[in-house]
Every structure is written in structure tokens, then in C-alpha cells.
Amino acid sequence: MPKPNSLVPALLLMLTAAALFSAEIYVVNSASRTLSRVDTDSGSVNNSFSQLGLSPNLMDLDEQYIYVVCSGDNAIQVLDRASGAHLRYIPVAASSNPYDVLKVGEYLYVTGLFTDKVYKLSLQSNSVVGSLTVGIAPEGLATDGNRLYVCNTGGYQNNYANSSVSVIDLASFSVAATLPTWTNPQFAEIRNGYLHVSCTGNWTDVAGKLDIIDLDSLELAQRLDVGGNPGSLWISAQGTGYIGEGFGTVLYSYNADTHSLEHGAADPLVYEASMVSGNSNLIALLKQNWDSNSLVRTYSHDFSLLDLYEVGLSSSDMVVAPEATAAGEDLPPSPQTGVWPNPLPRGSVLNLKREGTEAAEFCLYNVKGQALRRLKLAPREKTVDLQGLPAGVYLWALRSADSAGRGKLLISD
């Protein structure tokens, strides 16, 4: 048995680790019809943080609200992020079976699985203000702030034929292009000017792949033979892409910068993952269970296990809140870095305060932690053009060999 005073360093180490890897994790429990909130700092799990509507599916969030797709209600449920209180339902369309939701500026964009449409919902009027016909059975969404990318699965009844991604210009709300993809695209992420699309396959004799599309040319740049049934996709800031397995049995990975597969179905990572999310400190893996509580495991980026949490039944989505919003911090920049004006008038040039003369990288993220812009700066370059981005709250990071900083940026109308 250890001496009493030997427990003090161990306790301090545990407290330090808890603070370092603290985060808020939200989980939609479809069968339980609840939203779980995990506080990894305290280790607490509130599996009744919110009561959800019928057939809750995917979600999005900002600093104040959580938006949950309730497929059975054909509506988006708006929740107060601080308290979990139900605020309102926003109707989508009858028999639309909404699937995914994504907030861009003051609008929500929602896919209608049964109507082959994308709906535009105003957060001012809390109503549908537009709709577009896209491909068959649209599901996942991604955005770079200027365009919306819609994963059209083709539908199980068609064996996922004619799978594609619709490219929607947000300014005009019109379909700019339709790009063919591998079978059954379900999830997408953007990194460094490329759209990464996780294509699940047909669940039987057509294995899944990852399509990587160049957003300048709108052409396929690489197709990775992942195998299995790839699903939920998350890319770390370090450039490693992690893909959950549709049946939640293993985890796949690839280099999102070199577009090379690291661990596919032939050599998977042995971690149970139906859904993947994370931030700069931790990776969270959700194992969906139908007849028992689903499980969330958190890991450091070297895959040391941090904790295990039980949530609800048949969990369908999980989001790790970005560190900046999870702690409610104002993210003051370091004395060596900063941005102005802040708020930034929409369509203006952002000025950077940076010490030193080294080349640098400027990154802009939405409040979900997804990278929207990643710009290389020449030595002494001190301005960034952010035209095309809608009004809203963003997170920025500026890194060079001799300085680093981060903070919040408000873009105003």
C-alpha cells in the first residue's frame, strides 16, 4: 500500500490531466430520445440533459444553442446549450424525414432524406425560406462558408446508385455543380481546400471508400480504398483523419494532408467507433448500442485511454465542443498576436498583429471546431481576405516559428 504522502503527486497529476483534457461532449440518444451532456472535467454525465422529439438524428451547435434533427417530427428542435431547455421546434416539411442540419450565419440548412431536397431555414423567422432539389436521399452536409456540400446517397431502395455531392452556392442558394462519388456518401469534412467524403458502400458486397475532391477544380483528387463500411469522419488539427466503422467495431485512419491511407479494413485500429469527434486535446469515440447503453470513450491523441462514459440507447450523433466555447473563455490573444478590426465588417480585410518575420499560417474555424480557411502567409504578410464569409462568431489561430496566438472573431453585417 502506498504511503499517504505518495498519493499527493499522483492526485496532482490526475487533476492536471483532467484540466488538460477537459471538454463538453453532447450525444444524441435516438432510442432514448434524450441528449446526453458529458463534462470530462468533472467526469459527470447527464443523460437527461434534454428531452428530444421523435427519432432524433444528427445535430449542430453554436455558442448558445443546439440544433437537433427530429426526423419523426419533420422538424429541428432548438435547445438552450447552457441549460438544455427546449426552446422551440422549427418545422421543415411534411414527410421530409430531415436527416442532417448545419448552421451557416443566420440560417440552418437541412437535408430532406425523403424529398431529395435541401431546406433553408431562417433563424430570424424560424421558418423555411427556401428549398432546392438535389440528388436522391441527401444526408450529410459540409460548408466552407461560401458553398454548401450535400452528400446524396442515392437511397437504399436504389442500392445507392448515382451517388453524388451537390455543390450549392450560398449567396444565390442555387446548385452550382453535381459531382459523382463512390457508393453511399454519408459524411464530409473540409481541409486545406479539399472535400473529404466518407462513402459507406452498400453494406453488403460493395465496400466503402473515401473520396477527396479538389474544391478549386471540383474534380476527384484521390479515392482511398478504406474497405468495410466507413461512416463518421473527423480530421484532427495535426492532419490525421479518423473514420468510424458503420457497425462500430473498429476505427480507420488516413493522412488528410498527403491523402494516403494508414489503417483501412485490412489493418484497422482496434477501437470501437460508430462516431468520431474531438478537439486539440482529445479524441472521442462513440460505440452505438441498441439494447444497452451506448459508450463514449475519450483518448489523448496518442490513444491513451482517458475515460469511459455510458450514455443512452442507440446513440446517433456525438459532438465534442471546441475548447474555446466549452470553457466559455474569451480567448484573449497573446501579446505577440492579435487581429483587428474585431468585429470585422462582412467582406473586409482582417489585419494581423504578429511579431517576427517568419512565414506563418492563419486558420479560421467555426464554433464547432471545423476549419473553414487555412492560409499560408509570407514573411511579414499582415492581412487576410475573409470575403464571402457570413456574419457570425468564428475562432482564429495564428502560428509561426516564433509566435502563436488564438482568439474569437466576430464578423458583422
VEXDO-267397 format. One line per 5 residues: number of its first residue (from 1); for each residue x, y, z of C-alpha. Coordinates in nm, 4 decimals. Example, Ala and Ser with C-alpha at 12.3 -4.5 7.8 and 13.67 -1.06 7.14 Angstrom:
! residues 2
1	1.2300/-0.4500/0.7800 | 1.3670/-0.1060/0.7140
//
This chain:
! residues 413
1	0.0000/0.0000/0.0000 | 0.1482/0.3401/-0.0932 | 0.2441/0.5825/0.1803 | -0.0120/0.8615/0.2351 | 0.2180/1.1367/0.1111
6	0.2907/0.9418/-0.2084 | -0.0728/0.9921/-0.3130 | -0.0306/1.3679/-0.3383 | 0.1814/1.3747/-0.6583 | -0.0484/1.1165/-0.8175
11	-0.3557/1.3201/-0.7266 | -0.1994/1.6361/-0.8664 | -0.1134/1.4502/-1.1856 | -0.4723/1.3296/-1.2215 | -0.6118/1.6800/-1.1641
16	-0.3685/1.8269/-1.4155 | -0.4646/1.5673/-1.6760 | -0.8344/1.6293/-1.6155 | -0.7913/2.0026/-1.6713 | -0.5769/1.9494/-1.9788
21	-0.8256/1.7161/-2.1463 | -1.1477/1.8830/-2.0281 | -1.4299/1.9172/-2.2808 | -1.8046/1.9150/-2.3228 | -1.9421/1.6241/-2.5235
26	-2.3012/1.6114/-2.6476 | -2.4631/1.2835/-2.7565 | -2.7996/1.2318/-2.9274 | -2.9628/0.9122/-2.7991 | -3.2138/0.8197/-3.0676
31	-3.3994/0.5358/-2.8930 | -3.3897/0.7049/-2.5510 | -3.4965/1.0370/-2.7084 | -3.2557/1.2261/-2.4875 | -2.9483/1.4425/-2.5264
36	-2.6560/1.3489/-2.3026 | -2.4034/1.6039/-2.1819 | -2.0640/1.4807/-2.0677 | -1.8358/1.7106/-1.8695 | -1.4947/1.5482/-1.8906
41	-1.3516/1.7973/-1.6398 | -1.5729/1.6720/-1.3568 | -1.6395/1.3297/-1.5096 | -2.0145/1.3866/-1.4800 | -2.2699/1.2541/-1.7292
46	-2.6195/1.3982/-1.7544 | -2.8160/1.1550/-1.9689 | -3.1324/1.3634/-1.9351 | -2.9788/1.6978/-2.0248 | -3.2594/1.7464/-2.2790
51	-3.5721/1.5568/-2.3749 | -3.5814/1.5200/-2.7527 | -3.8579/1.4786/-3.0082 | -3.9360/1.1831/-3.2322 | -3.6466/0.9950/-3.3963
56	-3.3679/1.2427/-3.3163 | -3.0743/1.2022/-3.5527 | -2.7856/1.4454/-3.6177 | -2.7157/1.7872/-3.4626 | -2.5199/2.1099/-3.4899
61	-2.4382/2.3709/-3.2278 | -2.3148/2.7241/-3.1797 | -2.2169/2.9165/-2.8680 | -2.5745/2.9494/-2.7407 | -2.7886/2.6811/-2.8992
66	-2.8007/2.3166/-3.0017 | -2.9972/2.2243/-3.3140 | -3.1217/1.8634/-3.3246 | -3.2843/1.6997/-3.6257 | -3.6039/1.5235/-3.5172
71	-3.6795/1.3091/-3.8202 | -4.0097/1.1777/-3.6861 | -4.1376/1.5304/-3.6182 | -4.0109/1.6649/-3.9523 | -3.8606/1.9487/-3.7523
76	-3.5471/2.0974/-3.5986 | -3.5514/2.1173/-3.2207 | -3.3718/2.4208/-3.0763 | -3.2211/2.3799/-2.7287 | -3.0511/2.6187/-2.4916
81	-2.6919/2.4990/-2.4794 | -2.6307/2.6176/-2.1219 | -2.9369/2.4582/-1.9605 | -3.0598/2.2021/-2.2141 | -3.4041/2.3641/-2.2068
86	-3.6306/2.3132/-2.5070 | -3.6896/2.6462/-2.6810 | -3.8839/2.5659/-2.9977 | -3.9431/2.3390/-3.2942 | -3.8800/2.4758/-3.6424
91	-4.0935/2.2795/-3.8935 | -3.9137/2.1627/-4.2084 | -4.1637/1.9992/-4.4458 | -4.4258/1.7263/-4.4180 | -4.2878/1.3754/-4.4819
96	-3.9397/1.5179/-4.5476 | -3.7665/1.2997/-4.2852 | -3.4936/1.5595/-4.2179 | -3.1536/1.3988/-4.1678 | -2.8718/1.6491/-4.1057
101	-2.8537/2.0161/-4.0039 | -2.5774/2.2743/-4.0456 | -2.5780/2.6358/-3.9264 | -2.4180/2.8952/-4.1542 | -2.4610/3.2565/-4.0447
106	-2.8238/3.3175/-3.9507 | -2.9583/3.0175/-4.1411 | -2.9929/2.6451/-4.0860 | -2.9539/2.4118/-4.3832 | -3.1335/2.0784/-4.3526
111	-3.1355/1.7715/-4.5769 | -3.4692/1.6077/-4.6553 | -3.3993/1.2361/-4.6920 | -3.7420/1.1526/-4.8380 | -3.7931/1.4635/-5.0523
116	-3.4485/1.4850/-5.2175 | -3.4221/1.8482/-5.1091 | -3.2138/2.0842/-4.9006 | -3.4123/2.3341/-4.6952 | -3.3002/2.6806/-4.5893
121	-3.4399/2.7854/-4.2505 | -3.4213/3.1411/-4.1188 | -3.3314/3.1793/-3.7526 | -3.4989/3.5199/-3.7583 | -3.8435/3.3978/-3.8662
126	-3.7931/3.0356/-3.7515 | -3.9350/2.9111/-4.0794 | -3.8345/2.7617/-4.4137 | -3.7401/3.0392/-4.6572 | -3.6182/2.8262/-4.9470
131	-3.5625/2.4748/-5.0777 | -3.3578/2.3134/-5.3535 | -3.3884/1.9757/-5.5226 | -3.0547/1.7951/-5.5066 | -2.9732/1.4257/-5.5534
136	-3.1620/1.1252/-5.4229 | -3.1755/1.0714/-5.0451 | -2.9417/1.3501/-4.9245 | -2.7803/1.3043/-4.5844 | -2.4582/1.4704/-4.4602
141	-2.3598/1.8375/-4.5010 | -2.0378/2.0395/-4.5010 | -1.9538/2.4037/-4.5755 | -1.6566/2.6294/-4.6386 | -1.8641/2.9397/-4.5706
146	-1.9216/3.0138/-4.9391 | -2.0659/2.6857/-5.0600 | -2.2679/2.4032/-4.9112 | -2.1783/2.0436/-4.9969 | -2.4577/1.7853/-4.9819
151	-2.3987/1.4096/-4.9704 | -2.6600/1.2437/-5.1936 | -2.6596/0.8745/-5.1019 | -2.8768/0.7550/-5.3915 | -3.1064/0.5724/-5.1487
156	-3.1036/0.2149/-5.0227 | -3.4026/0.1257/-5.2398 | -3.1834/0.2024/-5.5445 | -2.8824/0.0216/-5.3996 | -2.7263/0.3697/-5.3677
161	-2.6991/0.4192/-5.7453 | -2.5986/0.7607/-5.8812 | -2.4358/0.8697/-5.5548 | -2.3132/1.2279/-5.5696 | -2.2285/1.5526/-5.3919
166	-2.4313/1.8634/-5.4746 | -2.2410/2.1921/-5.4610 | -2.4685/2.4789/-5.3555 | -2.3700/2.8437/-5.3891 | -2.4904/3.0020/-5.0642
171	-2.5077/3.3577/-5.1960 | -2.7624/3.2678/-5.4648 | -2.8865/2.9467/-5.2992 | -2.8594/2.7532/-5.6211 | -2.6987/2.4252/-5.7281
176	-2.3634/2.5118/-5.8882 | -2.2499/2.1565/-5.9667 | -2.3214/1.7893/-5.9054 | -2.0177/1.5680/-5.8533 | -2.0314/1.1857/-5.8833
181	-1.8898/0.9952/-5.5862 | -1.8357/0.6417/-5.4691 | -2.1318/0.4460/-5.3319 | -2.3393/0.5956/-5.0488 | -2.1634/0.9177/-4.9358
186	-2.2801/0.9960/-4.5823 | -2.0348/1.2325/-4.4108 | -1.7989/1.5058/-4.5308 | -1.5311/1.7366/-4.3898 | -1.3190/2.0122/-4.5449
191	-0.9440/2.0554/-4.5043 | -0.6981/2.2715/-4.6963 | -0.9204/2.3238/-4.9991 | -1.0310/1.9623/-5.0299 | -1.3637/1.7992/-4.9519
196	-1.3210/1.4618/-4.7800 | -1.6269/1.2417/-4.8354 | -1.6829/0.9192/-4.6425 | -1.8676/0.6744/-4.8697 | -2.0069/0.3776/-4.6791
201	-2.0716/0.1350/-4.9663 | -2.3923/-0.0659/-4.9813 | -2.3390/-0.2515/-4.6513 | -2.3040/-0.5890/-4.8247 | -2.0944/-0.6549/-5.1347
206	-1.9716/-0.3020/-5.2185 | -1.7028/-0.1881/-4.9756 | -1.6637/0.1732/-4.8708 | -1.4095/0.4288/-4.9894 | -1.3029/0.7848/-4.9105
211	-1.3334/1.0391/-5.1932 | -1.1154/1.3513/-5.1738 | -1.2345/1.6307/-5.4043 | -1.0340/1.9385/-5.5051 | -1.2626/2.2341/-5.4350
216	-1.0898/2.4584/-5.6886 | -1.1408/2.2267/-5.9845 | -1.4333/2.0293/-5.8353 | -1.2621/1.7124/-5.9539 | -1.1757/1.3921/-5.7718
221	-0.8187/1.4210/-5.6447 | -0.7898/1.0842/-5.4665 | -1.0001/0.7813/-5.3820 | -0.8823/0.5744/-5.0860 | -0.9817/0.2065/-5.0659
226	-1.0775/0.2068/-4.6996 | -1.2938/-0.1052/-4.7195 | -1.5542/-0.2063/-4.4662 | -1.8341/0.0418/-4.4013 | -1.6723/0.3815/-4.3322
231	-1.9026/0.6344/-4.1681 | -1.8481/0.9317/-3.9386 | -1.5398/1.1363/-4.0263 | -1.3271/1.3738/-3.8143 | -0.9909/1.5347/-3.9009
236	-0.7528/1.6460/-3.6273 | -0.5655/1.9762/-3.6427 | -0.2486/1.7715/-3.6915 | -0.3894/1.6314/-4.0155 | -0.4899/1.2785/-3.9191
241	-0.8327/1.1770/-4.0424 | -1.0286/0.9263/-3.8361 | -1.3268/0.7373/-3.9793 | -1.5748/0.5380/-3.7742 | -1.6975/0.1983/-3.8887
246	-2.0679/0.1837/-3.9682 | -2.1087/-0.1201/-3.7411 | -1.8947/0.0403/-3.4688 | -1.6424/-0.2423/-3.4497 | -1.3144/-0.0705/-3.5463
251	-1.1594/0.2637/-3.6430 | -0.9922/0.3684/-3.9694 | -0.7335/0.6433/-4.0229 | -0.5543/0.8272/-4.3024 | -0.3234/1.1230/-4.3592
256	-0.5561/1.4060/-4.4561 | -0.2728/1.6186/-4.5978 | -0.0931/1.3614/-4.8125 | -0.4207/1.1784/-4.8894 | -0.2751/0.8397/-4.8010
261	-0.4469/0.5567/-4.6169 | -0.2913/0.4477/-4.2883 | -0.5380/0.1985/-4.1389 | -0.8147/0.0550/-4.3558 | -1.0335/-0.2528/-4.3194
266	-0.7343/-0.4793/-4.3840 | -0.5419/-0.3275/-4.0916 | -0.7851/-0.1285/-3.8742 | -0.7242/0.0385/-3.5418 | -0.8794/-0.1805/-3.2741
271	-1.1072/0.0793/-3.1169 | -1.4885/0.0625/-3.1244 | -1.6197/0.3668/-3.3092 | -1.9585/0.4348/-3.4665 | -1.8985/0.8114/-3.4497
276	-1.5772/1.0144/-3.4125 | -1.5264/1.3659/-3.2815 | -1.2561/1.5539/-3.0949 | -1.0615/1.8711/-3.0306 | -0.6949/1.9638/-2.9992
281	-0.6610/1.7714/-2.6719 | -0.8714/1.4585/-2.7037 | -1.0453/1.2171/-2.9384 | -1.3900/1.0827/-2.8528 | -1.5234/0.7561/-2.9942
286	-1.8906/0.6626/-2.9709 | -1.9936/0.2969/-2.9766 | -2.3616/0.2782/-3.0659 | -2.5535/0.0047/-2.8806 | -2.9162/-0.0802/-2.9491
291	-3.0100/-0.2954/-2.6499 | -2.7831/-0.1415/-2.3851 | -2.6329/0.1968/-2.3108 | -2.4049/0.3303/-2.5816 | -2.0480/0.4074/-2.4776
296	-1.8238/0.7115/-2.5229 | -1.4521/0.6577/-2.4747 | -1.2106/0.9509/-2.4692 | -0.8440/0.9231/-2.5614 | -0.5448/1.1509/-2.5791
301	-0.4005/1.1875/-2.9293 | -0.1546/0.9056/-2.8592 | -0.4604/0.6876/-2.7804 | -0.4026/0.6610/-2.4094 | -0.7471/0.5943/-2.2610
306	-0.8746/0.8896/-2.0589 | -1.2259/0.7835/-1.9575 | -1.5368/0.5807/-2.0364 | -1.8927/0.7154/-2.0182 | -2.2303/0.5414/-2.0517
311	-2.4905/0.7425/-2.2417 | -2.8305/0.6392/-2.3844 | -2.9696/0.3818/-2.6247 | -2.8907/0.3788/-2.9958 | -2.6880/0.6996/-2.9921
316	-2.6892/0.8539/-3.3399 | -2.4571/1.1540/-3.3092 | -2.1787/1.2949/-3.0930 | -2.0084/1.6351/-3.0923 | -1.7092/1.7419/-2.8859
321	-1.7452/2.1148/-2.8290 | -1.4381/2.3198/-2.9221 | -1.2240/2.4213/-2.6271 | -1.2923/2.7890/-2.6873 | -1.6674/2.7630/-2.6398
326	-1.6753/2.4721/-2.3991 | -1.4989/2.6697/-2.1273 | -1.6771/2.9941/-2.2090 | -1.3433/3.1650/-2.2484 | -1.2879/3.4946/-2.4257
331	-0.9666/3.3557/-2.5732 | -0.7505/3.6674/-2.5374 | -0.4669/3.6611/-2.7884 | -0.1089/3.6528/-2.6702 | 0.0709/3.9896/-2.6535
336	0.2552/3.8981/-2.9738 | -0.0547/3.8239/-3.1827 | -0.3932/3.9763/-3.2486 | -0.6483/4.0707/-3.5150 | -0.8366/4.3896/-3.5956
341	-1.0926/4.5267/-3.6545 | -1.2949/4.2963/-3.4321 | -1.5907/4.2917/-3.5007 | -1.4942/4.2720/-3.8672 | -1.7443/4.4188/-4.1167
346	-1.8505/4.1499/-4.3607 | -1.6368/4.1473/-4.6762 | -1.3497/4.3406/-4.5166 | -0.9794/4.2652/-4.4884 | -0.8586/4.1417/-4.1495
351	-0.5363/4.2917/-4.0137 | -0.2951/4.0770/-3.8158 | -0.0619/4.1740/-3.5362 | 0.2346/3.9408/-3.5457 | 0.5878/3.9699/-3.4193
356	0.8872/3.8390/-3.6115 | 0.9445/3.7941/-3.9830 | 0.8804/3.4216/-4.0296 | 0.6245/3.2663/-4.2601 | 0.3030/3.1823/-4.0763
361	-0.0288/3.0036/-4.1036 | -0.3667/3.1632/-4.0323 | -0.6605/2.9308/-3.9593 | -1.0274/3.0190/-3.9193 | -1.2763/2.7779/-3.7614
366	-1.6483/2.7726/-3.6972 | -1.7623/2.7252/-3.3371 | -1.7849/2.3510/-3.3979 | -1.4084/2.3482/-3.4482 | -1.4237/2.2761/-3.8215
371	-1.1589/2.4529/-4.0292 | -1.3070/2.6951/-4.2833 | -0.9933/2.8748/-4.4020 | -0.6293/2.7716/-4.3714 | -0.3993/3.0304/-4.5289
376	-0.0216/3.0334/-4.5681 | 0.1282/3.3773/-4.5002 | 0.4528/3.5010/-4.6473 | 0.7121/3.6606/-4.4157 | 0.5854/3.9974/-4.2891
381	0.2422/3.9462/-4.4520 | -0.0147/4.1002/-4.2163 | -0.3555/4.0970/-4.3862 | -0.6102/3.8236/-4.4586 | -0.9012/3.8467/-4.7027
386	-1.2113/3.6868/-4.5498 | -1.4629/3.7858/-4.8165 | -1.7572/3.5557/-4.8657 | -1.7965/3.4503/-4.5042 | -2.1375/3.5130/-4.3451
391	-2.1846/3.7119/-4.0271 | -2.1245/3.5119/-3.7101 | -1.8746/3.4087/-3.4457 | -1.5533/3.2366/-3.5529 | -1.2323/3.1126/-3.3907
396	-0.8917/3.2085/-3.5284 | -0.5398/3.0779/-3.4783 | -0.2126/3.2291/-3.5995 | 0.1067/3.0264/-3.5831 | 0.4643/3.0879/-3.6898
401	0.8056/2.9629/-3.5828 | 0.8416/3.2405/-3.3257 | 0.4860/3.3182/-3.2093 | 0.1370/3.1740/-3.1745 | -0.1998/3.3070/-3.0729
406	-0.5698/3.2426/-3.0974 | -0.8974/3.4134/-3.0206 | -1.2552/3.4821/-3.1243 | -1.3568/3.6896/-3.4262 | -1.6993/3.8389/-3.4833
411	-1.7961/3.9101/-3.8448 | -2.0811/4.1625/-3.8567 | -2.3249/4.2592/-4.1327
//
